Amino acid sequence: MNRTAQCLCGGLRAIVSAPPQGVTICHCRDCQRRSGVPLTCNAFFRTADVRLEGAHRVYVRDGQEGRKVRHHFCPDCGTTVFSQGEKFPGLCMVVVGAFADPDFPAPTASVFEETMHRWVLLPPGIEHYAQGRAAGALKPKPA
C-alpha cells in the first residue's frame, strides 16, 4: 500500500508504504503559525516507511523541552509536507492535508488544547491533551 503526499506545486512528495501509526490534531501555536490555520492534522509513520522525493529545505525549531523539530518544505511553493522531531525517535509526521484524500484515517487524538481556538469542534471519541504527549508516548510499532 503506497500513499503519496505532496506540496501545492507537486515538487516535494512523501511516499509512505504503510498505514499511519496514529493521526493527531495539533493546536500548538508553532503549528498555527507554521501552517497559517488554527489547527493542523498530522499522521505519524515509522521513518523507515516514508521516502521523500524532490527538492526541499529544512527549517529547524526548538520543540518541547529544547528538543529539535525539523520541518521539510518545498523551496518553490513553501508547503510543509514532512516533519521529524527528537521527541518521538523512529517516527515522522506527514501533514494529512498533503495527501488530499478524504478517506484518510480520522484523528485519534487532539494535543495542545490549551491554545485551541474556542470555536473548534472536535470529532467525538478522540483523546484530549491540554499540552503535548509525554516523550516516548508514541513509539514505532513493528512492521
FIKOLSE-829792 format. One record per residue: x, y, z of N, C-alpha, C in turn; residue in three letters. Coordinates in steps of 0.001 Angstrom, whole numbers, always signed. Layout:
REM residues N
X, Y, Z, X, Y, Z, X, Y, Z, ala
...
This chain:
REM residues 143
+834, -1176, +0, +0, +0, +0, +882, +1244, +0, met
+828, +2032, -1042, +1553, +3295, -1095, +563, +4449, -1148, asn
+904, +5492, -416, +159, +6752, -472, +1176, +7849, -707, arg
+766, +8869, -1451, +1668, +9978, -1733, +1070, +11279, -1232, thr
+1864, +11980, -446, +1533, +13338, -17, +2426, +14258, -837, ala
+1899, +15413, -1213, +2736, +16320, -1981, +2411, +17767, -1653, gln
+3366, +18631, -1987, +3187, +20060, -1792, +2242, +20612, -2853, cys
+1933, +21873, -2761, +991, +22516, -3672, +1443, +22440, -5125, leu
+2732, +22645, -5396, +3218, +22621, -6778, +3610, +21222, -7248, cys
+3653, +20246, -6340, +3990, +18872, -6700, +5475, +18571, -6726, gly
+6303, +19553, -6373, +7745, +19356, -6409, +8312, +18514, -5276, gly
+7650, +18487, -4133, +8085, +17695, -2982, +7011, +16677, -2647, leu
+7428, +15422, -2566, +6496, +14338, -2265, +7030, +13482, -1120, arg
+6101, +12974, -331, +6412, +11973, +694, +5612, +10734, +317, ala
+6317, +9658, +1, +5657, +8402, -371, +5727, +7484, +842, ile
+4567, +7065, +1319, +4514, +6195, +2500, +4082, +4797, +2067, val
+4692, +3801, +2685, +4455, +2413, +2280, +3733, +1585, +3334, ser
+3197, +2251, +4348, +2486, +1539, +5420, +1403, +2460, +5965, ala
+426, +1893, +6664, -606, +2740, +7271, -11, +3624, +8370, pro
-674, +4726, +8695, -161, +5575, +9773, -194, +4855, +11121, pro
+739, +5214, +11973, +802, +4696, +13339, -186, +5444, +14233, gln
-596, +6610, +13794, -1565, +7429, +14514, -1795, +8723, +13758, gly
-2915, +9364, +14025, -3249, +10644, +13395, -3680, +11589, +14515, val
-3072, +12777, +14540, -3279, +13717, +15641, -3615, +15106, +15126, thr
-4555, +15755, +15790, -4831, +17172, +15566, -3958, +17945, +16545, ile
-3282, +18980, +16046, -2418, +19790, +16911, -2885, +21240, +16886, cys
-2993, +21834, +18082, -3423, +23218, +18238, -2298, +24111, +18756, his
-1047, +23630, +18743, +36, +24439, +19321, +256, +25695, +18480, cys
+771, +26721, +19113, +986, +27990, +18422, +2016, +27862, +17303, arg
+3010, +26998, +17481, +4004, +26816, +16419, +3352, +26241, +15162, asp
+2485, +25253, +15311, +1783, +24698, +14143, +829, +25726, +13540, cys
+176, +26509, +14397, -722, +27550, +13887, +49, +28544, +13031, gln
+1198, +28953, +13506, +1989, +29942, +12761, +2646, +29323, +11528, arg
+3093, +28072, +11643, +3730, +27410, +10506, +2756, +27215, +9360, arg
+1522, +26844, +9698, +550, +26489, +8665, -368, +27636, +8270, ser
-536, +28620, +9155, -1461, +29710, +8887, -2910, +29366, +9173, gly
-3153, +28218, +9805, -4517, +27807, +10162, -4568, +27494, +11657, val
-5758, +27484, +12263, -5863, +27311, +13712, -5518, +25923, +14236, pro
-5430, +24925, +13365, -5033, +23582, +13804, -4433, +22843, +12627, leu
-3612, +21858, +12932, -3062, +21003, +11886, -3459, +19568, +12182, thr
-3365, +18748, +11184, -3627, +17322, +11350, -2430, +16589, +10773, cys
-1767, +15801, +11605, -527, +15138, +11230, -659, +13631, +11410, asn
-150, +12892, +10431, -121, +11434, +10516, +1289, +11011, +10888, ala
+1391, +10137, +11871, +2680, +9610, +12303, +2954, +8297, +11573, phe
+4176, +8186, +11049, +4618, +6978, +10355, +5984, +6577, +10889, phe
+6311, +5286, +10777, +7694, +4889, +11022, +8539, +5597, +9969, arg
+9631, +6180, +10387, +10501, +6894, +9462, +10941, +5993, +8319, thr
+11169, +4724, +8602, +11596, +3771, +7566, +10526, +3552, +6499, ala
+9274, +3914, +6779, +8177, +3711, +5826, +7895, +4934, +4960, asp
+8723, +5980, +5071, +8492, +7215, +4315, +9731, +7543, +3481, val
+9485, +7857, +2221, +10556, +8255, +1310, +10217, +9636, +747, arg
+11159, +10565, +865, +10975, +11897, +296, +11535, +11931, -1117, leu
+10820, +12623, -2007, +11291, +12840, -3372, +11146, +14319, -3690, glu
+12125, +14864, -4352, +12070, +16253, -4779, +12886, +17162, -3888, gly
+13130, +18341, -4419, +13911, +19338, -3685, +13138, +19802, -2464, ala
+13864, +20038, -1378, +13232, +20587, -186, +14267, +21313, +661, his
+13748, +22155, +1517, +14559, +22838, +2503, +14060, +22395, +3867, arg
+14879, +22641, +4883, +14528, +22224, +6239, +14602, +23432, +7160, val
+13532, +23616, +7926, +13507, +24631, +8967, +13552, +23902, +10301, tyr
+14536, +24230, +11143, +14701, +23586, +12444, +14265, +24567, +13520, val
+13418, +24080, +14431, +12970, +24918, +15549, +13088, +24121, +16838, arg
+13037, +24848, +17951, +13010, +24195, +19254, +11591, +23752, +19550, asp
+11452, +22507, +19944, +10169, +21982, +20380, +10138, +21965, +21897, gly
+9309, +21079, +22437, +9192, +20972, +23893, +10526, +20574, +24510, gln
+10802, +21144, +25663, +11997, +20829, +26442, +13275, +20897, +25617, glu
+13315, +21803, +24624, +14519, +22006, +23837, +14780, +20972, +22760, gly
+13893, +20014, +22602, +14071, +19029, +21533, +13847, +19697, +20187, arg
+14611, +19306, +19201, +14520, +19905, +17874, +13400, +19262, +17054, lys
+12766, +20094, +16233, +11772, +19652, +15260, +12238, +20166, +13904, val
+12254, +19278, +12905, +12711, +19631, +11562, +11538, +19549, +10592, arg
+11194, +20684, +10008, +10102, +20757, +9047, +10701, +20803, +7636, his
+10303, +19862, +6791, +10769, +19792, +5412, +9711, +20431, +4524, his
+10125, +21439, +3757, +9156, +22175, +2944, +9706, +22411, +1540, phe
+8798, +22645, +618, +9145, +22886, -775, +9764, +24278, -920, cys
+10930, +24384, -1575, +11548, +25692, -1749, +10819, +26572, -2769, pro
+9932, +25986, -3569, +9211, +26770, -4573, +7883, +27307, -4047, asp
+7022, +26423, -3505, +5697, +26877, -3062, +5606, +27076, -1548, cys
+6584, +26582, -792, +6624, +26798, +653, +5826, +25819, +1498, gly
+5190, +24831, +878, +4348, +23894, +1617, +5190, +22934, +2455, thr
+4861, +22833, +3749, +5471, +21820, +4601, +4757, +20498, +4352, thr
+5532, +19444, +4121, +4962, +18125, +3840, +5339, +17126, +4927, val
+6539, +17244, +5472, +7125, +16198, +6312, +7847, +16864, +7477, phe
+7745, +16261, +8658, +8458, +16773, +9830, +9007, +15617, +10650, ser
+10103, +15879, +11334, +10685, +14923, +12272, +11008, +15655, +13554, gln
+10737, +14999, +14675, +11056, +15588, +15958, +11850, +14617, +16811, gly
+12706, +15166, +17641, +13514, +14335, +18537, +12683, +13698, +19643, glu
+11485, +14201, +19852, +10650, +13713, +20948, +10204, +12264, +20738, lys
+9982, +11876, +19465, +9493, +10526, +19152, +10425, +9861, +18150, phe
+11549, +9311, +18623, +12524, +8687, +17722, +11899, +7555, +16904, pro
+12315, +7468, +15663, +11827, +6404, +14787, +10521, +6728, +14103, gly
+9926, +7885, +14460, +8663, +8301, +13844, +8855, +9640, +13145, leu
+8031, +9874, +12145, +7992, +11161, +11477, +6528, +11528, +11269, cys
+6292, +12753, +10853, +4920, +13217, +10630, +4783, +13675, +9178, met
+3666, +13326, +8581, +3305, +13844, +7264, +1989, +14585, +7453, val
+1923, +15786, +6905, +727, +16607, +7041, -416, +15933, +6279, val
-1509, +15650, +6965, -2617, +14901, +6373, -3183, +15606, +5145, val
-3280, +16934, +5182, -3816, +17667, +4039, -3016, +17472, +2765, gly
-1726, +17158, +2885, -887, +16952, +1703, -1253, +15672, +956, ala
-1989, +14774, +1607, -2468, +13574, +912, -3687, +13897, +41, phe
-4417, +14957, +394, -5627, +15354, -341, -6533, +14144, -568, ala
-6753, +13380, +499, -7521, +12131, +432, -8636, +12182, +1477, asp
-9886, +12374, +1057, -10979, +12448, +2032, -11230, +11147, +2784, pro
-10639, +10039, +2318, -10792, +8755, +3004, -9634, +8438, +3939, asp
-8731, +9409, +4153, -7597, +9185, +5057, -8141, +8906, +6459, phe
-7484, +8047, +7232, -7973, +7748, +8591, -8155, +9003, +9449, pro
-9193, +8969, +10253, -9534, +10109, +11114, -8555, +10241, +12279, ala
-8450, +11437, +12839, -7578, +11619, +14004, -8096, +10858, +15217, pro
-7151, +10440, +16052, -7485, +9711, +17275, -7134, +10508, +18528, thr
-6442, +11645, +18348, -6033, +12449, +19499, -5971, +13926, +19112, ala
-6126, +14775, +20110, -6030, +16224, +19966, -5049, +16716, +21024, ser
-3992, +17424, +20582, -2945, +17873, +21504, -2853, +19396, +21531, val
-2304, +19911, +22611, -2138, +21347, +22856, -3478, +22072, +22831, phe
-4464, +21456, +23484, -5795, +22069, +23537, -5822, +23346, +24372, glu
-4797, +23593, +25175, -4756, +24836, +25950, -4679, +26056, +25035, glu
-4234, +25890, +23782, -4191, +27001, +22831, -5144, +26758, +21645, thr
-6112, +25883, +21843, -7117, +25600, +20820, -8065, +26793, +20698, met
-8429, +27143, +19486, -9443, +28179, +19279, -10767, +27662, +19844, his
-11431, +28487, +20608, -12616, +28051, +21356, -13783, +27624, +20478, arg
-13811, +28012, +19216, -14908, +27645, +18328, -14672, +26326, +17594, trp
-13506, +25707, +17794, -13198, +24436, +17117, -14038, +23311, +17729, val
-14664, +22538, +16881, -15418, +21348, +17304, -14615, +20117, +16914, leu
-14355, +19269, +17881, -13537, +18085, +17646, -14405, +16850, +17420, leu
-13888, +15864, +16690, -14641, +14632, +16500, -14851, +13916, +17831, pro
-15964, +13237, +17989, -16206, +12507, +19243, -15257, +11313, +19378, pro
-14978, +10969, +20622, -14229, +9750, +20911, -12726, +9843, +20791, gly
-12160, +11044, +20585, -10704, +11128, +20495, -10112, +11448, +21865, ile
-8814, +11186, +22014, -8096, +11508, +23247, -7834, +13016, +23279, glu
-7835, +13589, +24487, -7626, +15027, +24656, -6414, +15270, +25549, his
-5541, +16186, +25105, -4348, +16550, +25870, -4252, +18072, +25931, tyr
-4162, +18622, +27122, -4019, +20074, +27277, -2711, +20535, +26634, ala
-1676, +19744, +26795, -385, +20017, +26163, -76, +18836, +25236, gln
+1191, +18634, +24930, +1565, +17515, +24077, +1649, +16231, +24870, gly
+1806, +15160, +24155, +2011, +13868, +24811, +3411, +13824, +25401, arg
+3580, +12988, +26399, +4888, +12840, +27043, +5891, +12222, +26067, ala
+7151, +12588, +26249, +8208, +11997, +25429, +8147, +10475, +25555, ala
+8243, +9797, +24441, +8198, +8350, +24455, +6798, +7781, +24440, gly
+5754, +8635, +24506, +4373, +8144, +24499, +4023, +7494, +23174, ala
+4671, +7938, +22100, +4483, +7319, +20794, +5766, +6597, +20423, leu
+5629, +5335, +20091, +6787, +4532, +19674, +6406, +3783, +18417, lys
+7363, +3612, +17508, +7053, +2862, +16290, +6577, +1455, +16615, pro
+5495, +1053, +15970, +5011, -322, +16102, +5759, -1183, +15086, lys
+5961, -2445, +15388, +6688, -3300, +14449, +5987, -3387, +13094, pro
+6780, -3635, +12079, +6241, -3769, +10705, +5376, -4990, +10572, ala
